[in-house]
Amino acid sequence: MKNDRFRFEDMAIWQRAVEISGPVFELADTIELQKKFRFSEQLRAAMLSV
């Protein structure tokens, strides 16, 4: 029997989001060092929702 189970990990968009998450979190860390705390918090939250 063929396994046609859906896996979100196979989606190209999910794979791309995983690729960019590291650089986005690094950017958030840099922004936080500039005392822009709320923006860095929003950036992290947006990345996590992806």
mmCIF entry with sequence, helices, sheets and N, C-alpha, C, O atoms, coordinates in Angstrom:
data_MODEL
# 
_entry.id   MODEL 
# 
_entity.id                         1 
_entity.type                       polymer 
_entity.pdbx_number_of_molecules   1 
# 
_entity_poly.entity_id                      1 
_entity_poly.type                           'polypeptide(L)' 
_entity_poly.nstd_linkage                   no 
_entity_poly.nstd_monomer                   no 
_entity_poly.pdbx_seq_one_letter_code       MKNDRFRFEDMAIWQRAVEISGPVFELADTIELQKKFRFSEQLRAAMLSV 
_entity_poly.pdbx_seq_one_letter_code_can   MKNDRFRFEDMAIWQRAVEISGPVFELADTIELQKKFRFSEQLRAAMLSV 
_entity_poly.pdbx_strand_id                 A 
# 
loop_
_entity_poly_seq.entity_id 
_entity_poly_seq.num 
_entity_poly_seq.mon_id 
_entity_poly_seq.hetero 
1 1  MET n 
1 2  LYS n 
1 3  ASN n 
1 4  ASP n 
1 5  ARG n 
1 6  PHE n 
1 7  ARG n 
1 8  PHE n 
1 9  GLU n 
1 10 ASP n 
1 11 MET n 
1 12 ALA n 
1 13 ILE n 
1 14 TRP n 
1 15 GLN n 
1 16 ARG n 
1 17 ALA n 
1 18 VAL n 
1 19 GLU n 
1 20 ILE n 
1 21 SER n 
1 22 GLY n 
1 23 PRO n 
1 24 VAL n 
1 25 PHE n 
1 26 GLU n 
1 27 LEU n 
1 28 ALA n 
1 29 ASP n 
1 30 THR n 
1 31 ILE n 
1 32 GLU n 
1 33 LEU n 
1 34 GLN n 
1 35 LYS n 
1 36 LYS n 
1 37 PHE n 
1 38 ARG n 
1 39 PHE n 
1 40 SER n 
1 41 GLU n 
1 42 GLN n 
1 43 LEU n 
1 44 ARG n 
1 45 ALA n 
1 46 ALA n 
1 47 MET n 
1 48 LEU n 
1 49 SER n 
1 50 VAL n 
# 
_struct_asym.id          A 
_struct_asym.entity_id   1 
# 
loop_
_struct_conf.conf_type_id 
_struct_conf.id 
_struct_conf.pdbx_PDB_helix_id 
_struct_conf.beg_label_comp_id 
_struct_conf.beg_label_asym_id 
_struct_conf.beg_label_seq_id 
_struct_conf.pdbx_beg_PDB_ins_code 
_struct_conf.end_label_comp_id 
_struct_conf.end_label_asym_id 
_struct_conf.end_label_seq_id 
_struct_conf.pdbx_end_PDB_ins_code 
_struct_conf.beg_auth_comp_id 
_struct_conf.beg_auth_asym_id 
_struct_conf.beg_auth_seq_id 
_struct_conf.end_auth_comp_id 
_struct_conf.end_auth_asym_id 
_struct_conf.end_auth_seq_id 
_struct_conf.pdbx_PDB_helix_class 
_struct_conf.details 
_struct_conf.pdbx_PDB_helix_length 
HELX_P HELX_P1 AA1 PHE A 8  ? ASP A 10 ? PHE A 8  ASP A 10 5 ? 3  
HELX_P HELX_P2 AA2 ALA A 12 ? LEU A 33 ? ALA A 12 LEU A 33 1 ? 22 
HELX_P HELX_P3 AA3 PHE A 37 ? SER A 49 ? PHE A 37 SER A 49 1 ? 13 
# 
_struct_conf_type.id          HELX_P 
_struct_conf_type.criteria    ? 
_struct_conf_type.reference   ? 
# 
loop_
_atom_site.group_PDB 
_atom_site.id 
_atom_site.type_symbol 
_atom_site.label_atom_id 
_atom_site.label_alt_id 
_atom_site.label_comp_id 
_atom_site.label_asym_id 
_atom_site.label_entity_id 
_atom_site.label_seq_id 
_atom_site.pdbx_PDB_ins_code 
_atom_site.Cartn_x 
_atom_site.Cartn_y 
_atom_site.Cartn_z 
_atom_site.occupancy 
_atom_site.B_iso_or_equiv 
_atom_site.pdbx_formal_charge 
_atom_site.auth_seq_id 
_atom_site.auth_comp_id 
_atom_site.auth_asym_id 
_atom_site.auth_atom_id 
_atom_site.pdbx_PDB_model_num 
ATOM 1   N N  . MET A 1 1  ? 0.840  -1.182 0.000  1.00 0.00 ? 1  MET A N  1 
ATOM 2   C CA . MET A 1 1  ? 0.000  0.000  0.000  1.00 0.00 ? 1  MET A CA 1 
ATOM 3   C C  . MET A 1 1  ? 0.884  1.245  0.000  1.00 0.00 ? 1  MET A C  1 
ATOM 4   O O  . MET A 1 1  ? 1.861  1.333  0.744  1.00 0.00 ? 1  MET A O  1 
ATOM 5   N N  . LYS A 1 2  ? 0.528  2.183  -0.834 1.00 0.00 ? 2  LYS A N  1 
ATOM 6   C CA . LYS A 1 2  ? 1.297  3.414  -0.973 1.00 0.00 ? 2  LYS A CA 1 
ATOM 7   C C  . LYS A 1 2  ? 1.004  4.367  0.191  1.00 0.00 ? 2  LYS A C  1 
ATOM 8   O O  . LYS A 1 2  ? -0.142 4.508  0.617  1.00 0.00 ? 2  LYS A O  1 
ATOM 9   N N  . ASN A 1 3  ? 2.051  5.014  0.694  1.00 0.00 ? 3  ASN A N  1 
ATOM 10  C CA . ASN A 1 3  ? 1.888  5.963  1.797  1.00 0.00 ? 3  ASN A CA 1 
ATOM 11  C C  . ASN A 1 3  ? 1.765  7.370  1.230  1.00 0.00 ? 3  ASN A C  1 
ATOM 12  O O  . ASN A 1 3  ? 2.766  7.976  0.845  1.00 0.00 ? 3  ASN A O  1 
ATOM 13  N N  . ASP A 1 4  ? 0.543  7.893  1.175  1.00 0.00 ? 4  ASP A N  1 
ATOM 14  C CA . ASP A 1 4  ? 0.273  9.235  0.650  1.00 0.00 ? 4  ASP A CA 1 
ATOM 15  C C  . ASP A 1 4  ? 0.078  10.241 1.775  1.00 0.00 ? 4  ASP A C  1 
ATOM 16  O O  . ASP A 1 4  ? -0.670 11.208 1.633  1.00 0.00 ? 4  ASP A O  1 
ATOM 17  N N  . ARG A 1 5  ? 0.731  10.013 2.852  1.00 0.00 ? 5  ARG A N  1 
ATOM 18  C CA . ARG A 1 5  ? 0.566  10.876 4.020  1.00 0.00 ? 5  ARG A CA 1 
ATOM 19  C C  . ARG A 1 5  ? 1.177  12.253 3.768  1.00 0.00 ? 5  ARG A C  1 
ATOM 20  O O  . ARG A 1 5  ? 2.292  12.356 3.257  1.00 0.00 ? 5  ARG A O  1 
ATOM 21  N N  . PHE A 1 6  ? 0.457  13.296 4.123  1.00 0.00 ? 6  PHE A N  1 
ATOM 22  C CA . PHE A 1 6  ? 0.928  14.668 3.947  1.00 0.00 ? 6  PHE A CA 1 
ATOM 23  C C  . PHE A 1 6  ? 1.967  14.998 5.014  1.00 0.00 ? 6  PHE A C  1 
ATOM 24  O O  . PHE A 1 6  ? 1.756  14.740 6.199  1.00 0.00 ? 6  PHE A O  1 
ATOM 25  N N  . ARG A 1 7  ? 3.082  15.566 4.586  1.00 0.00 ? 7  ARG A N  1 
ATOM 26  C CA . ARG A 1 7  ? 4.124  16.011 5.510  1.00 0.00 ? 7  ARG A CA 1 
ATOM 27  C C  . ARG A 1 7  ? 4.500  17.444 5.152  1.00 0.00 ? 7  ARG A C  1 
ATOM 28  O O  . ARG A 1 7  ? 4.985  17.716 4.053  1.00 0.00 ? 7  ARG A O  1 
ATOM 29  N N  . PHE A 1 8  ? 4.268  18.356 6.094  1.00 0.00 ? 8  PHE A N  1 
ATOM 30  C CA . PHE A 1 8  ? 4.587  19.752 5.801  1.00 0.00 ? 8  PHE A CA 1 
ATOM 31  C C  . PHE A 1 8  ? 6.079  19.955 5.605  1.00 0.00 ? 8  PHE A C  1 
ATOM 32  O O  . PHE A 1 8  ? 6.495  20.908 4.946  1.00 0.00 ? 8  PHE A O  1 
ATOM 33  N N  . GLU A 1 9  ? 6.899  19.058 6.178  1.00 0.00 ? 9  GLU A N  1 
ATOM 34  C CA . GLU A 1 9  ? 8.348  19.171 6.018  1.00 0.00 ? 9  GLU A CA 1 
ATOM 35  C C  . GLU A 1 9  ? 8.787  18.994 4.565  1.00 0.00 ? 9  GLU A C  1 
ATOM 36  O O  . GLU A 1 9  ? 9.888  19.403 4.194  1.00 0.00 ? 9  GLU A O  1 
ATOM 37  N N  . ASP A 1 10 ? 7.939  18.394 3.751  1.00 0.00 ? 10 ASP A N  1 
ATOM 38  C CA . ASP A 1 10 ? 8.255  18.192 2.335  1.00 0.00 ? 10 ASP A CA 1 
ATOM 39  C C  . ASP A 1 10 ? 7.941  19.420 1.480  1.00 0.00 ? 10 ASP A C  1 
ATOM 40  O O  . ASP A 1 10 ? 8.325  19.477 0.312  1.00 0.00 ? 10 ASP A O  1 
ATOM 41  N N  . MET A 1 11 ? 7.253  20.387 2.048  1.00 0.00 ? 11 MET A N  1 
ATOM 42  C CA . MET A 1 11 ? 6.880  21.576 1.282  1.00 0.00 ? 11 MET A CA 1 
ATOM 43  C C  . MET A 1 11 ? 8.094  22.496 1.112  1.00 0.00 ? 11 MET A C  1 
ATOM 44  O O  . MET A 1 11 ? 8.835  22.748 2.062  1.00 0.00 ? 11 MET A O  1 
ATOM 45  N N  . ALA A 1 12 ? 8.278  22.987 -0.104 1.00 0.00 ? 12 ALA A N  1 
ATOM 46  C CA . ALA A 1 12 ? 9.410  23.864 -0.412 1.00 0.00 ? 12 ALA A CA 1 
ATOM 47  C C  . ALA A 1 12 ? 9.370  25.142 0.423  1.00 0.00 ? 12 ALA A C  1 
ATOM 48  O O  . ALA A 1 12 ? 10.414 25.629 0.858  1.00 0.00 ? 12 ALA A O  1 
ATOM 49  N N  . ILE A 1 13 ? 8.194  25.678 0.647  1.00 0.00 ? 13 ILE A N  1 
ATOM 50  C CA . ILE A 1 13 ? 8.083  26.918 1.416  1.00 0.00 ? 13 ILE A CA 1 
ATOM 51  C C  . ILE A 1 13 ? 8.520  26.706 2.860  1.00 0.00 ? 13 ILE A C  1 
ATOM 52  O O  . ILE A 1 13 ? 9.148  27.582 3.454  1.00 0.00 ? 13 ILE A O  1 
ATOM 53  N N  . TRP A 1 14 ? 8.194  25.551 3.425  1.00 0.00 ? 14 TRP A N  1 
ATOM 54  C CA . TRP A 1 14 ? 8.620  25.250 4.802  1.00 0.00 ? 14 TRP A CA 1 
ATOM 55  C C  . TRP A 1 14 ? 10.136 25.091 4.856  1.00 0.00 ? 14 TRP A C  1 
ATOM 56  O O  . TRP A 1 14 ? 10.781 25.584 5.781  1.00 0.00 ? 14 TRP A O  1 
ATOM 57  N N  . GLN A 1 15 ? 10.699 24.412 3.879  1.00 0.00 ? 15 GLN A N  1 
ATOM 58  C CA . GLN A 1 15 ? 12.150 24.225 3.830  1.00 0.00 ? 15 GLN A CA 1 
ATOM 59  C C  . GLN A 1 15 ? 12.862 25.564 3.705  1.00 0.00 ? 15 GLN A C  1 
ATOM 60  O O  . GLN A 1 15 ? 13.894 25.781 4.339  1.00 0.00 ? 15 GLN A O  1 
ATOM 61  N N  . ARG A 1 16 ? 12.321 26.457 2.896  1.00 0.00 ? 16 ARG A N  1 
ATOM 62  C CA . ARG A 1 16 ? 12.917 27.791 2.732  1.00 0.00 ? 16 ARG A CA 1 
ATOM 63  C C  . ARG A 1 16 ? 12.826 28.592 4.037  1.00 0.00 ? 16 ARG A C  1 
ATOM 64  O O  . ARG A 1 16 ? 13.761 29.307 4.395  1.00 0.00 ? 16 ARG A O  1 
ATOM 65  N N  . ALA A 1 17 ? 11.710 28.469 4.736  1.00 0.00 ? 17 ALA A N  1 
ATOM 66  C CA . ALA A 1 17 ? 11.546 29.180 6.007  1.00 0.00 ? 17 ALA A CA 1 
ATOM 67  C C  . ALA A 1 17 ? 12.586 28.707 7.020  1.00 0.00 ? 17 ALA A C  1 
ATOM 68  O O  . ALA A 1 17 ? 13.127 29.508 7.782  1.00 0.00 ? 17 ALA A O  1 
ATOM 69  N N  . VAL A 1 18 ? 12.860 27.416 7.025  1.00 0.00 ? 18 VAL A N  1 
ATOM 70  C CA . VAL A 1 18 ? 13.876 26.877 7.925  1.00 0.00 ? 18 VAL A CA 1 
ATOM 71  C C  . VAL A 1 18 ? 15.253 27.428 7.554  1.00 0.00 ? 18 VAL A C  1 
ATOM 72  O O  . VAL A 1 18 ? 16.055 27.745 8.432  1.00 0.00 ? 18 VAL A O  1 
ATOM 73  N N  . GLU A 1 19 ? 15.523 27.541 6.256  1.00 0.00 ? 19 GLU A N  1 
ATOM 74  C CA . GLU A 1 19 ? 16.816 28.068 5.787  1.00 0.00 ? 19 GLU A CA 1 
ATOM 75  C C  . GLU A 1 19 ? 17.038 29.509 6.242  1.00 0.00 ? 19 GLU A C  1 
ATOM 76  O O  . GLU A 1 19 ? 18.145 29.871 6.641  1.00 0.00 ? 19 GLU A O  1 
ATOM 77  N N  . ILE A 1 20 ? 15.999 30.325 6.184  1.00 0.00 ? 20 ILE A N  1 
ATOM 78  C CA . ILE A 1 20 ? 16.185 31.750 6.508  1.00 0.00 ? 20 ILE A CA 1 
ATOM 79  C C  . ILE A 1 20 ? 16.002 32.058 7.987  1.00 0.00 ? 20 ILE A C  1 
ATOM 80  O O  . ILE A 1 20 ? 16.292 33.173 8.421  1.00 0.00 ? 20 ILE A O  1 
ATOM 81  N N  . SER A 1 21 ? 15.530 31.100 8.763  1.00 0.00 ? 21 SER A N  1 
ATOM 82  C CA . SER A 1 21 ? 15.263 31.392 10.176 1.00 0.00 ? 21 SER A CA 1 
ATOM 83  C C  . SER A 1 21 ? 16.531 31.775 10.932 1.00 0.00 ? 21 SER A C  1 
ATOM 84  O O  . SER A 1 21 ? 16.495 32.680 11.766 1.00 0.00 ? 21 SER A O  1 
ATOM 85  N N  . GLY A 1 22 ? 17.639 31.114 10.662 1.00 0.00 ? 22 GLY A N  1 
ATOM 86  C CA . GLY A 1 22 ? 18.891 31.448 11.348 1.00 0.00 ? 22 GLY A CA 1 
ATOM 87  C C  . GLY A 1 22 ? 19.318 32.893 11.118 1.00 0.00 ? 22 GLY A C  1 
ATOM 88  O O  . GLY A 1 22 ? 19.534 33.633 12.078 1.00 0.00 ? 22 GLY A O  1 
ATOM 89  N N  . PRO A 1 23 ? 19.443 33.304 9.852  1.00 0.00 ? 23 PRO A N  1 
ATOM 90  C CA . PRO A 1 23 ? 19.807 34.697 9.592  1.00 0.00 ? 23 PRO A CA 1 
ATOM 91  C C  . PRO A 1 23 ? 18.810 35.716 10.151 1.00 0.00 ? 23 PRO A C  1 
ATOM 92  O O  . PRO A 1 23 ? 19.209 36.797 10.585 1.00 0.00 ? 23 PRO A O  1 
ATOM 93  N N  . VAL A 1 24 ? 17.528 35.382 10.142 1.00 0.00 ? 24 VAL A N  1 
ATOM 94  C CA . VAL A 1 24 ? 16.532 36.313 10.675 1.00 0.00 ? 24 VAL A CA 1 
ATOM 95  C C  . VAL A 1 24 ? 16.707 36.472 12.181 1.00 0.00 ? 24 VAL A C  1 
ATOM 96  O O  . VAL A 1 24 ? 16.624 37.584 12.702 1.00 0.00 ? 24 VAL A O  1 
ATOM 97  N N  . PHE A 1 25 ? 16.949 35.366 12.880 1.00 0.00 ? 25 PHE A N  1 
ATOM 98  C CA . PHE A 1 25 ? 17.171 35.454 14.320 1.00 0.00 ? 25 PHE A CA 1 
ATOM 99  C C  . PHE A 1 25 ? 18.468 36.199 14.636 1.00 0.00 ? 25 PHE A C  1 
ATOM 100 O O  . PHE A 1 25 ? 18.531 36.924 15.628 1.00 0.00 ? 25 PHE A O  1 
ATOM 101 N N  . GLU A 1 26 ? 19.493 36.033 13.817 1.00 0.00 ? 26 GLU A N  1 
ATOM 102 C CA . GLU A 1 26 ? 20.726 36.798 14.003 1.00 0.00 ? 26 GLU A CA 1 
ATOM 103 C C  . GLU A 1 26 ? 20.464 38.286 13.806 1.00 0.00 ? 26 GLU A C  1 
ATOM 104 O O  . GLU A 1 26 ? 20.987 39.115 14.550 1.00 0.00 ? 26 GLU A O  1 
ATOM 105 N N  . LEU A 1 27 ? 19.661 38.622 12.811 1.00 0.00 ? 27 LEU A N  1 
ATOM 106 C CA . LEU A 1 27 ? 19.286 40.016 12.580 1.00 0.00 ? 27 LEU A CA 1 
ATOM 107 C C  . LEU A 1 27 ? 18.531 40.573 13.784 1.00 0.00 ? 27 LEU A C  1 
ATOM 108 O O  . LEU A 1 27 ? 18.773 41.703 14.206 1.00 0.00 ? 27 LEU A O  1 
ATOM 109 N N  . ALA A 1 28 ? 17.629 39.788 14.324 1.00 0.00 ? 28 ALA A N  1 
ATOM 110 C CA . ALA A 1 28 ? 16.881 40.226 15.510 1.00 0.00 ? 28 ALA A CA 1 
ATOM 111 C C  . ALA A 1 28 ? 17.818 40.485 16.680 1.00 0.00 ? 28 ALA A C  1 
ATOM 112 O O  . ALA A 1 28 ? 17.624 41.439 17.433 1.00 0.00 ? 28 ALA A O  1 
ATOM 113 N N  . ASP A 1 29 ? 18.833 39.641 16.838 1.00 0.00 ? 29 ASP A N  1 
ATOM 114 C CA . ASP A 1 29 ? 19.817 39.857 17.907 1.00 0.00 ? 29 ASP A CA 1 
ATOM 115 C C  . ASP A 1 29 ? 20.563 41.167 17.699 1.00 0.00 ? 29 ASP A C  1 
ATOM 116 O O  . ASP A 1 29 ? 20.793 41.911 18.653 1.00 0.00 ? 29 ASP A O  1 
ATOM 117 N N  . THR A 1 30 ? 20.942 41.453 16.457 1.00 0.00 ? 30 THR A N  1 
ATOM 118 C CA . THR A 1 30 ? 21.654 42.691 16.133 1.00 0.00 ? 30 THR A CA 1 
ATOM 119 C C  . THR A 1 30 ? 20.778 43.907 16.404 1.00 0.00 ? 30 THR A C  1 
ATOM 120 O O  . THR A 1 30 ? 21.239 44.899 16.967 1.00 0.00 ? 30 THR A O  1 
ATOM 121 N N  . ILE A 1 31 ? 19.527 43.827 16.006 1.00 0.00 ? 31 ILE A N  1 
ATOM 122 C CA . ILE A 1 31 ? 18.591 44.931 16.237 1.00 0.00 ? 31 ILE A CA 1 
ATOM 123 C C  . ILE A 1 31 ? 18.405 45.160 17.729 1.00 0.00 ? 31 ILE A C  1 
ATOM 124 O O  . ILE A 1 31 ? 18.317 46.300 18.183 1.00 0.00 ? 31 ILE A O  1 
ATOM 125 N N  . GLU A 1 32 ? 18.347 44.074 18.488 1.00 0.00 ? 32 GLU A N  1 
ATOM 126 C CA . GLU A 1 32 ? 18.171 44.194 19.935 1.00 0.00 ? 32 GLU A CA 1 
ATOM 127 C C  . GLU A 1 32 ? 19.355 44.913 20.570 1.00 0.00 ? 32 GLU A C  1 
ATOM 128 O O  . GLU A 1 32 ? 19.177 45.664 21.529 1.00 0.00 ? 32 GLU A O  1 
ATOM 129 N N  . LEU A 1 33 ? 20.553 44.695 20.054 1.00 0.00 ? 33 LEU A N  1 
ATOM 130 C CA . LEU A 1 33 ? 21.733 45.380 20.572 1.00 0.00 ? 33 LEU A CA 1 
ATOM 131 C C  . LEU A 1 33 ? 21.651 46.887 20.352 1.00 0.00 ? 33 LEU A C  1 
ATOM 132 O O  . LEU A 1 33 ? 22.284 47.663 21.067 1.00 0.00 ? 33 LEU A O  1 
ATOM 133 N N  . GLN A 1 34 ? 20.869 47.292 19.359 1.00 0.00 ? 34 GLN A N  1 
ATOM 134 C CA . GLN A 1 34 ? 20.673 48.712 19.079 1.00 0.00 ? 34 GLN A CA 1 
ATOM 135 C C  . GLN A 1 34 ? 19.525 49.299 19.909 1.00 0.00 ? 34 GLN A C  1 
ATOM 136 O O  . GLN A 1 34 ? 19.065 50.412 19.657 1.00 0.00 ? 34 GLN A O  1 
ATOM 137 N N  . LYS A 1 35 ? 19.077 48.531 20.898 1.00 0.00 ? 35 LYS A N  1 
ATOM 138 C CA . LYS A 1 35 ? 18.030 48.953 21.833 1.00 0.00 ? 35 LYS A CA 1 
ATOM 139 C C  . LYS A 1 35 ? 16.658 49.109 21.176 1.00 0.00 ? 35 LYS A C  1 
ATOM 140 O O  . LYS A 1 35 ? 15.822 49.881 21.647 1.00 0.00 ? 35 LYS A O  1 
ATOM 141 N N  . LYS A 1 36 ? 16.435 48.384 20.102 1.00 0.00 ? 36 LYS A N  1 
ATOM 142 C CA . LYS A 1 36 ? 15.125 48.374 19.444 1.00 0.00 ? 36 LYS A CA 1 
ATOM 143 C C  . LYS A 1 36 ? 14.428 47.068 19.821 1.00 0.00 ? 36 LYS A C  1 
ATOM 144 O O  . LYS A 1 36 ? 14.202 46.196 18.982 1.00 0.00 ? 36 LYS A O  1 
ATOM 145 N N  . PHE A 1 37 ? 14.100 46.963 21.089 1.00 0.00 ? 37 PHE A N  1 
ATOM 146 C CA . PHE A 1 37 ? 13.618 45.712 21.661 1.00 0.00 ? 37 PHE A CA 1 
ATOM 147 C C  . PHE A 1 37 ? 12.289 45.247 21.071 1.00 0.00 ? 37 PHE A C  1 
ATOM 148 O O  . PHE A 1 37 ? 12.132 44.074 20.733 1.00 0.00 ? 37 PHE A O  1 
ATOM 149 N N  . ARG A 1 38 ? 11.345 46.156 20.949 1.00 0.00 ? 38 ARG A N  1 
ATOM 150 C CA . ARG A 1 38 ? 10.013 45.764 20.457 1.00 0.00 ? 38 ARG A CA 1 
ATOM 151 C C  . ARG A 1 38 ? 10.087 45.246 19.027 1.00 0.00 ? 38 ARG A C  1 
ATOM 152 O O  . ARG A 1 38 ? 9.435  44.257 18.692 1.00 0.00 ? 38 ARG A O  1 
ATOM 153 N N  . PHE A 1 39 ? 10.870 45.901 18.186 1.00 0.00 ? 39 PHE A N  1 
ATOM 154 C CA . PHE A 1 39 ? 10.993 45.455 16.794 1.00 0.00 ? 39 PHE A CA 1 
ATOM 155 C C  . PHE A 1 39 ? 11.635 44.078 16.722 1.00 0.00 ? 39 PHE A C  1 
ATOM 156 O O  . PHE A 1 39 ? 11.180 43.226 15.959 1.00 0.00 ? 39 PHE A O  1 
ATOM 157 N N  . SER A 1 40 ? 12.665 43.852 17.489 1.00 0.00 ? 40 SER A N  1 
ATOM 158 C CA . SER A 1 40 ? 13.323 42.544 17.459 1.00 0.00 ? 40 SER A CA 1 
ATOM 159 C C  . SER A 1 40 ? 12.371 41.457 17.972 1.00 0.00 ? 40 SER A C  1 
ATOM 160 O O  . SER A 1 40 ? 12.382 40.332 17.472 1.00 0.00 ? 40 SER A O  1 
ATOM 161 N N  . GLU A 1 41 ? 11.558 41.795 18.962 1.00 0.00 ? 41 GLU A N  1 
ATOM 162 C CA . GLU A 1 41 ? 10.573 40.843 19.481 1.00 0.00 ? 41 GLU A CA 1 
ATOM 163 C C  . GLU A 1 41 ? 9.539  40.496 18.407 1.00 0.00 ? 41 GLU A C  1 
ATOM 164 O O  . GLU A 1 41 ? 9.163  39.334 18.254 1.00 0.00 ? 41 GLU A O  1 
ATOM 165 N N  . GLN A 1 42 ? 9.083  41.504 17.668 1.00 0.00 ? 42 GLN A N  1 
ATOM 166 C CA . GLN A 1 42 ? 8.110  41.277 16.607 1.00 0.00 ? 42 GLN A CA 1 
ATOM 167 C C  . GLN A 1 42 ? 8.709  40.451 15.469 1.00 0.00 ? 42 GLN A C  1 
ATOM 168 O O  . GLN A 1 42 ? 8.034  39.598 14.893 1.00 0.00 ? 42 GLN A O  1 
ATOM 169 N N  . LEU A 1 43 ? 9.968  40.708 15.151 1.00 0.00 ? 43 LEU A N  1 
ATOM 170 C CA . LEU A 1 43 ? 10.645 39.963 14.094 1.00 0.00 ? 43 LEU A CA 1 
ATOM 171 C C  . LEU A 1 43 ? 10.764 38.483 14.471 1.00 0.00 ? 43 LEU A C  1 
ATOM 172 O O  . LEU A 1 43 ? 10.514 37.605 13.644 1.00 0.00 ? 43 LEU A O  1 
ATOM 173 N N  . ARG A 1 44 ? 11.139 38.217 15.701 1.00 0.00 ? 44 ARG A N  1 
ATOM 174 C CA . ARG A 1 44 ? 11.227 36.821 16.167 1.00 0.00 ? 44 ARG A CA 1 
ATOM 175 C C  . ARG A 1 44 ? 9.849  36.134 16.128 1.00 0.00 ? 44 ARG A C  1 
ATOM 176 O O  . ARG A 1 44 ? 9.728  34.987 15.698 1.00 0.00 ? 44 ARG A O  1 
ATOM 177 N N  . ALA A 1 45 ? 8.839  36.842 16.575 1.00 0.00 ? 45 ALA A N  1 
ATOM 178 C CA . ALA A 1 45 ? 7.480  36.280 16.595 1.00 0.00 ? 45 ALA A CA 1 
ATOM 179 C C  . ALA A 1 45 ? 7.003  35.965 15.183 1.00 0.00 ? 45 ALA A C  1 
ATOM 180 O O  . ALA A 1 45 ? 6.384  34.927 14.948 1.00 0.00 ? 45 ALA A O  1 
ATOM 181 N N  . ALA A 1 46 ? 7.290  36.856 14.248 1.00 0.00 ? 46 ALA A N  1 
ATOM 182 C CA . ALA A 1 46 ? 6.890  36.626 12.858 1.00 0.00 ? 46 ALA A CA 1 
ATOM 183 C C  . ALA A 1 46 ? 7.611  35.405 12.282 1.00 0.00 ? 46 ALA A C  1 
ATOM 184 O O  . ALA A 1 46 ? 7.006  34.607 11.567 1.00 0.00 ? 46 ALA A O  1 
ATOM 185 N N  . MET A 1 47 ? 8.879  35.262 12.586 1.00 0.00 ? 47 MET A N  1 
ATOM 186 C CA . MET A 1 47 ? 9.636  34.123 12.083 1.00 0.00 ? 47 MET A CA 1 
ATOM 187 C C  . MET A 1 47 ? 9.125  32.819 12.669 1.00 0.00 ? 47 MET A C  1 
ATOM 188 O O  . MET A 1 47 ? 9.058  31.807 11.970 1.00 0.00 ? 47 MET A O  1 
ATOM 189 N N  . LEU A 1 48 ? 8.767  32.833 13.933 1.00 0.00 ? 48 LEU A N  1 
ATOM 190 C CA . LEU A 1 48 ? 8.245  31.627 14.566 1.00 0.00 ? 48 LEU A CA 1 
ATOM 191 C C  . LEU A 1 48 ? 6.882  31.235 13.989 1.00 0.00 ? 48 LEU A C  1 
ATOM 192 O O  . LEU A 1 48 ? 6.555  30.050 13.919 1.00 0.00 ? 48 LEU A O  1 
ATOM 193 N N  . SER A 1 49 ? 6.095  32.220 13.580 1.00 0.00 ? 49 SER A N  1 
ATOM 194 C CA . SER A 1 49 ? 4.783  31.899 13.030 1.00 0.00 ? 49 SER A CA 1 
ATOM 195 C C  . SER A 1 49 ? 4.898  31.280 11.649 1.00 0.00 ? 49 SER A C  1 
ATOM 196 O O  . SER A 1 49 ? 3.992  30.571 11.211 1.00 0.00 ? 49 SER A O  1 
ATOM 197 N N  . VAL A 1 50 ? 5.991  31.538 10.964 1.00 0.00 ? 50 VAL A N  1 
ATOM 198 C CA . VAL A 1 50 ? 6.200  30.917 9.645  1.00 0.00 ? 50 VAL A CA 1 
ATOM 199 C C  . VAL A 1 50 ? 6.471  29.453 9.857  1.00 0.00 ? 50 VAL A C  1 
ATOM 200 O O  . VAL A 1 50 ? 6.680  28.718 8.892  1.00 0.00 ? 50 VAL A O  1 
# 
